[in-house]
Amino acid sequence: MSQVTAIHGEKVSLLRVLGPGHVWALGVGIVLVGEYMGWNFAVGKGGALAALIACWVAGLLYTCVAMIDSEVTSTVAAAGGQYAQAKHIVGPLMAFNVGLFLVFAYTMLEAANAITAGYLVQTVGAMAGFENVHDKPFIVLTIMFLAWLNYRGVFATLTFNLVITAVACLAIVVLFAGVKPWTSEIVKPAEMLNGLPYGWLGVVAALHFGLWYYLGIEGTTQAAEEVRSPARALPLGTMTGIITLLVAATMTWYICSGLMPWEYLGQAVTPLFDAARLTDSAFLTVFLFIGTIFSTLASANGCINDASRAWFSMGRDRYLPVWFGAVHPVYRTPYRAIVFLVPVALIFALGAPLDQVITFSILSGLLGYTFMSFNVIMFRRKWPLGTIKRGYVHPFHPLPAIVLLLLCSVTYFAVFLGYGTQLVAMMVFYIVASLWFHFHRYKYVRRGDQFTMAWPRPAGY
Amino acid sequence: MSFVVFGCVVAILCAVLVRDKRKLWLTRLGLLDGVTGVVDRPTLRHGADGFPRLTGWRGGFPVSIELIPDTLTIRRLPQLWVSVTVERPVQGAPRLALLARPRGTEFFALADRLAYRCEPVFGLPEDVMIRGDGPAAQRLLGRLARPLGDLFADPRIKEVVLTGRGARIIWQAGEGKRGEHLLLRQAVFEGAEVQVRDLEKALDALEDLCAAAGPYLAQEVA
């Protein structure tokens, strides 16, 4: 962490870009919740081995995402992530869609977190003798409580944050140690694994939920500074997070697939918690309960924060009614955006099963990654190397973009295998939304305000 | 037994939260304590979020200094802005606002509410958006290009506004800690401060702007 890298002749201390605490945050932040729930649906689609293969292939997809995103992010100094990139490189319609991708990816993830928390409370309640505990009130409570925190702009401090995320991360490590994977006492992968029950088509199908391990990592590592030069972005942060998640994902997979038959694992809501229960250790059960709750609440909090900011930004840009661009006069939060998205999350959390809610989130993320592959090609074409200052230039262009596009295409097909209705519904939604924007909303957009970068005219214009 | 353990963990976390929150609150409340001497007859108030607002007088004109937390731009660290306003009337002045690095989410900025886009002038950074009431704002901008260029040479400056009621400057007082923001989207402005010399420099600059705009506008009328 004390290495120094030269970028455009400017020595950048990695410690300034990424301190040890930040690496910790990147590895165990919002995205860790993907280890606690959701990934195991990949097992249901193709078997345990297929899920592992999908995990690693998804890692390749996200490596391409990290490389591409780092170049564009380091150059588009305007904060706003892919949303700002779309405004500058493609145009308002694409930016509107990217904004929607962000909002729905995070809102569906929030709903998935709430479903998991509600289910967990119901399960633990039943274990404690309270047979009539229902999950739905706790789903509502989770979403409403976190929305209220975000409405009020409640601030917590480092100690509190670290305790929550340390417990969430430590729980996986402790579980791994607790099941003694170096023996066959508890974890019995040789007995549980059954090859590829659906053949290689199952591996393709499993890629659908393979993305869940990493979904959102490209966003959680982005936090631009206000006044610093953009020429500091490295993909190191995202890559560190991906590697951390890859290791955690493999550990998670090994524990769960060695403890539970794939038919059960493939539909479990809380695979890690179930694994802890199967060890018959009360300590591990409680620890994983705490870890799961903390992880889902931390993730849901971040989702509400990010989704509401994206909706707010679209309101301010007039892509949506400007009414959504209001700021609370006392708390200085995007309160209308926060409140508006609450019923959206509730409808999905209460009305759809976990795998479908996760699918909607994955599809929105996938559309964002598809956009990235076109985006970087357009970016290089409009502003070739040497025409503007880039903080990071990703190698082998356009190979990462092509690989990303190919993997995204395969993943769409993977989603179609078993979730074709959701795939079609999502596409129809975005098409209808785009038509609404084009025919109704675009006239309100201040076109001159969309482009704020001091770049030369694009090549060919 | 396990639930007792869980209950203890929650209780300890709550205690930690209350303790840290109290420490954070005290830090926040005192952010302008060291600069009250910059204005005459200072009055210090605090908002519901604990950030202070200082009002007073300077050179016979009302002055207000306010801290504004900004967590609204997605994929950007939280910002703590300090807004300094001098209510020195400038008769007949059009509204003119210069906003550096516009994102569209600057809820505190006047620039976003003005419709007329002014052409940039030499001496200002390229990423400054300039808006006004109309062509009169463009002419005023031309006249004030040099002092405005000097102001925006400081990369912390976010917005400079001149209207018939006075002038305002907004600059960055602090930036949220990256780790806390990445973990739980928290805004912790460690090390944020408002220094007396920055404040005095800003107040002098605002008074100079108002003073420079006055004779120019008189010439326009003549």
Boltz contact constraints between the chains, C-beta under 6 A:
constraints:
  - contact:
      token1: [A, 21]
      token2: [B, 179]
      max_distance: 6.0
  - contact:
      token1: [A, 22]
      token2: [B, 178]
      max_distance: 6.0
  - contact:
      token1: [A, 22]
      token2: [B, 179]
      max_distance: 6.0
  - contact:
      token1: [A, 25]
      token2: [B, 179]
      max_distance: 6.0
  - contact:
      token1: [A, 25]
      token2: [B, 182]
      max_distance: 6.0
  - contact:
      token1: [A, 25]
      token2: [B, 183]
      max_distance: 6.0
  - contact:
      token1: [A, 29]
      token2: [B, 182]
      max_distance: 6.0
  - contact:
      token1: [A, 29]
      token2: [B, 183]
      max_distance: 6.0
  - contact:
      token1: [A, 79]
      token2: [B, 73]
      max_distance: 6.0
  - contact:
      token1: [A, 79]
      token2: [B, 75]
      max_distance: 6.0
  - contact:
      token1: [A, 79]
      token2: [B, 76]
      max_distance: 6.0
  - contact:
      token1: [A, 80]
      token2: [B, 74]
      max_distance: 6.0
  - contact:
      token1: [A, 80]
      token2: [B, 75]
      max_distance: 6.0
  - contact:
      token1: [A, 81]
      token2: [B, 75]
      max_distance: 6.0
  - contact:
      token1: [A, 155]
      token2: [B, 186]
      max_distance: 6.0
  - contact:
      token1: [A, 155]
      token2: [B, 187]
      max_distance: 6.0
  - contact:
      token1: [A, 156]
      token2: [B, 186]
      max_distance: 6.0
  - contact:
      token1: [A, 157]
      token2: [B, 20]
      max_distance: 6.0
  - contact:
      token1: [A, 157]
      token2: [B, 24]
      max_distance: 6.0
  - contact:
      token1: [A, 158]
      token2: [B, 180]
      max_distance: 6.0
  - contact:
      token1: [A, 159]
      token2: [B, 16]
      max_distance: 6.0
  - contact:
      token1: [A, 159]
      token2: [B, 20]
      max_distance: 6.0
  - contact:
      token1: [A, 160]
      token2: [B, 16]
      max_distance: 6.0
  - contact:
      token1: [A, 160]
      token2: [B, 17]
      max_distance: 6.0
  - contact:
      token1: [A, 161]
      token2: [B, 180]
      max_distance: 6.0
  - contact:
      token1: [A, 161]
      token2: [B, 183]
      max_distance: 6.0
  - contact:
      token1: [A, 161]
      token2: [B, 184]
      max_distance: 6.0
  - contact:
      token1: [A, 165]
      token2: [B, 183]
      max_distance: 6.0
  - contact:
      token1: [A, 222]
      token2: [B, 75]
      max_distance: 6.0
  - contact:
      token1: [A, 223]
      token2: [B, 77]
      max_distance: 6.0
  - contact:
      token1: [A, 223]
      token2: [B, 178]
      max_distance: 6.0
  - contact:
      token1: [A, 223]
      token2: [B, 181]
      max_distance: 6.0
  - contact:
      token1: [A, 224]
      token2: [B, 76]
      max_distance: 6.0
  - contact:
      token1: [A, 225]
      token2: [B, 77]
      max_distance: 6.0
  - contact:
      token1: [A, 226]
      token2: [B, 79]
      max_distance: 6.0
  - contact:
      token1: [A, 226]
      token2: [B, 172]
      max_distance: 6.0
  - contact:
      token1: [A, 227]
      token2: [B, 155]
      max_distance: 6.0
  - contact:
      token1: [A, 282]
      token2: [B, 2]
      max_distance: 6.0
  - contact:
      token1: [A, 286]
      token2: [B, 2]
      max_distance: 6.0
  - contact:
      token1: [A, 286]
      token2: [B, 6]
      max_distance: 6.0
  - contact:
      token1: [A, 298]
      token2: [B, 184]
      max_distance: 6.0
  - contact:
      token1: [A, 302]
      token2: [B, 185]
      max_distance: 6.0
  - contact:
      token1: [A, 305]
      token2: [B, 185]
      max_distance: 6.0
  - contact:
      token1: [A, 309]
      token2: [B, 74]
      max_distance: 6.0
  - contact:
      token1: [A, 310]
      token2: [B, 74]
      max_distance: 6.0
  - contact:
      token1: [A, 313]
      token2: [B, 105]
      max_distance: 6.0
  - contact:
      token1: [A, 316]
      token2: [B, 104]
      max_distance: 6.0
  - contact:
      token1: [A, 316]
      token2: [B, 105]
      max_distance: 6.0
  - contact:
      token1: [A, 317]
      token2: [B, 104]
      max_distance: 6.0
  - contact:
      token1: [A, 327]
      token2: [B, 107]
      max_distance: 6.0
  - contact:
      token1: [A, 330]
      token2: [B, 48]
      max_distance: 6.0
  - contact:
      token1: [A, 332]
      token2: [B, 69]
      max_distance: 6.0
  - contact:
      token1: [A, 334]
      token2: [B, 72]
      max_distance: 6.0
  - contact:
      token1: [A, 452]
      token2: [B, 102]
      max_distance: 6.0
  - contact:
      token1: [A, 454]
      token2: [B, 126]
      max_distance: 6.0
  - contact:
      token1: [A, 454]
      token2: [B, 127]
      max_distance: 6.0
